Every structure is written in C-alpha cells, then in structure tokens.
Amino acid sequence: MKHILLAVMLIMIPAVAGAQTLIKVPLDYAKIQDAIQAAADGDTVLVSPGTYFENLNLLGKKITLASNFIISGNFDDIKNTIINGSQPRHPDTASCVLMISGEDRTTMITGFTLTGGKGTLWLDNHIGSYYREGGGILMENSSPVIMYNIIRENEALNRTGGVSAGGGGMRMDGGNPMILNNIIVNNKGRYGAGIVLNYTSAEIYNNLIAYNSGGDDYGGSGIWAYAGTNAVVINNTVISNSSLKAPGGILFWNQQGVIKNNIVRGNTAPAYPQIQLRQSSSASVTYNDVQGGFAGRGNFDMDPALNPVNYYPAPGSPVVDAGDSGVTFMDVAGIQPGVPMLPSLGTLRNDVGMTGGPFARLLPDVPVSVNEYDPAPVSGYQLMQNYPNPFNPSTNIVFSLPQAERAELAVYNISGQKLLTAAEGYFEAGTHRVAINMNNFASGVYLYVLKAGSVRLAERMMLIK
C-alpha cells in the first residue's frame, strides 16, 4: 500500500493542490453532475464512496473528477465509489460518462467503478451513420486522462436506430486520450467490447483488459482500433477476451501505431485469436508475449504464470525483464539499487504486461469474471454443484437468477472466512458460469456462496493437490 500511495500522491497531488476549489459530493452537491456543472477550470470534484445512478457529461471542463482514492490510496475507494449508468433519463444517452466537448489532458477521471452503462446513439461523422457506443465512457475529439478506474459490466449491444454497437468499456474518436492503470473487464459490444479507437490517436498503458466479449459484427473484443494515426498500446495485459468474429484480442484495422510489451493470451475468436493487423495497418509489434506467437522483434510465446486474483506474474515468470530494454521503458526504480518498485519484478528492465514499465502501479485485485451467460428464463434461484469436483486447481460454478439484480459469488473456508470474490456486480436474469482458479490455496473443503438480495445459497467443493 505504501508503494501505491506514494505513486498516486506523486501523480495526483499537483492536480488537487493547484485546484481553485475543492467541490465535495455529496457534502456540497448531492449529485456528481451538479458538482461538474458548478466547477470551474482547475477545480477538483471529490466524490465520497457510494453508488451514484448518473450519466455524466464533463462539459469540456478542465477539472479532476476523483474519488477519495487520490487522497487515501485505498483500493476500497475505487471499488466502492460507483457511477452506475443503468438508469438514464433517455435510453439513447446511456453511457456512464460523456467527454465530447474538447476535454484535454487537464481533464482527469480517476478512482471510480463505472458500470451499468449501455452506450449512446452517436453519429459517426466520418461515414454519416449512427452507432451506439461507449457503454462506460464515450469520448469525441477529446484528450482526457482516464486512470485508476474499474470499468466493468457495461455494454454496447443495442442496434436500434443505428448500424451497430461497440465499445462496451469505452469508445474514443479523435483527440489523443491517455488510458492507464485501469481494469477493463466483463464489458460487451458487437465490436471492441473492451476499447474502441475510431479515427483517433491514444496512449494506452498498463491496463488489464480481460473477459470482454461480443464481436458479433466486427470482432476485436479486447482493443479495436480503426483508421487512426498513432495508437500506442504498451505494457497492457490483454487476456481471455472472446469474439464471435476475428480477432479476439487486439485488432488494428487501417491503423498506425505501436503494440509493445503486452501480454496477449487466452483470447478466443474463429481466426486470429490474439492479434490481427488488417488491411493497410502499419504497426510495430515487438516484445509481446503472444499465445501462438507473432512475428516481430522480441515477441515470444510462454505461459506468464499469472496470479488468478490480481493477474500479476509470479517471480521467475518469463515475462519478467523480457520487455524492450530501452531506458524509456524501464521499470520504476525502488529504494534498493537495481531493484524495481512493485508490482514490477527482477531488474529495472521492462516487465512485459501491465506490471512493467514507467507507468506500472499496483492495482486492485480482480475477481475471475463470468465468462458464459445463457439468457434463457429460469424459475428460481439456483446454485449448482461445481464441476469438476474434486478439482485442481480450476473449477466451474454455475448459478441462475430469475431476475436481473446485483449478486455476489464468493468462496469461504469451512470456518466462514471469505477467501475470494469470484464474481460480483449486476447480472442479467438467466444462467451464468464462473471459472475460478484456486492455485494459491491449500487442499481442503471450501464453501461457495451465492448472495442475491435476501437469498443466500451455499455448496461445498473439494480442492485436492
């Protein structure tokens, strides 16, 4: 925690200290949007923990919109300060956040969970057609900083009134946003379920982009980049995204840019499951750990041995010290000479993935996410026996909900101590499957518990190593 607190303070304090006014929500204003409306350039809108059912518009303000995380460095402030976009005033403006008025690098959003957004029906001026985009965040001709957020369970799926829908996590067009140190998981879209870049430059550093799904129309469920001049994708972990059309992980389509020092593995699609450079794309693809391999200097294909809770590599992982050896890509130096600050490992040479490089910071733990969903109606709450059982170290848990609602699936020891949150959030009615990995736990009997409203269901499972 000391490492992350120091890192956050070094980056964030200038924004707060230089603010003309510190506006607090809900102390000064009950709604975040009202606080944004009242803010002047240079102000900081500081939001206390809570769930805010709002669909925000930054209005071009040069402000910092932040949770208490910028002061506390406590990950709970990220998890518990929630902007939920599921109750929009108009169904065609259902993004959690709009940044569509020329916001620049002096505009920052940091320290939130963004969830429940369903995208905004938006005119693509390049071709004159409407698309529903940006479930979590929609950006147009803007260059803000988006950092230290959890962007999860948003979607862009509804094609009503438009050609298609994409950018479940976020969509940007024009400008040059900086996207770093975010967790972008479990979003859905007919293209670019995680991130869409459309005719734009962007700097994308040290994000976890995982378990996003869809790709029904144009593929690319991790990062989908089209016709931009310079997309910089460096030191990200892009894993377990699934697409019904190629590719699964990263698509550059008539796109220029750099793909460097990333882990790109476990993504699925009918073809090009990990990376595809389509048509006239011109990109440098180097020093990546790509499942199945990819041509380019320094690229390799080795299991990174990621922790299933926080997706950090284990000591001795082949991604440690395997990135570009250039000085500009070095890990952050720690107190001991030649040893990096956590989460980086080994020496100061770049670690491939989100834990390496000059922007690497500790991030919140991430529960393994729901990776299958069947919307068929069910008659009641159900929690099935895990399979396989006994297991080592991975197993699957299936549960069903008769209605859309918030739910939690967690693992406990037999003494009742919670060990792992396997899935948590707002779930549609139907049947869900969760894959969990308990590699870091000892053999024994464990309980897994489903909580939804007043309902509590539990089953036992056995881990044998």
Secondary structure, 3 states (H helix, E strand, C coil): CHHHHHHHHHHHHHHHHCCCCEEEECCCCCCHHHHHHHCCCCCEEEECCEEEECCEECCCCCCEEEECHHHHCCHHHHHHEEEECCCCCCCCEECCEEECCCCCCCCEEECCEEECCCEEEEEECCCCEEEEECCCEEEECCCCEEECCEEECCEECCCCCCCCEECCCEEEECCCCEEECCEEECCEEEECCCEEEECCCEEEECCEEECCEEEEEEECCCEEEECCCCEEEECCEEECCEECCCCCCEEEECCEEEEECCEEECCECCCCCCEEEECCCEEEEECCEECCCCCCCCCECCCCCECCCCCCECCCCCCCCCCCCCHHHCCCECCCCCCECCCCCCCCCCCCCCCCCCCCCCCCCCCCCEEEEECCCCCCCEECCCECCCECCEEEEEEEECCCEEEEEEEEECCCCEEEEEEEEEECCEEEEEEEECCCCCCEEEEEEEEECCEEEEEEEEECC
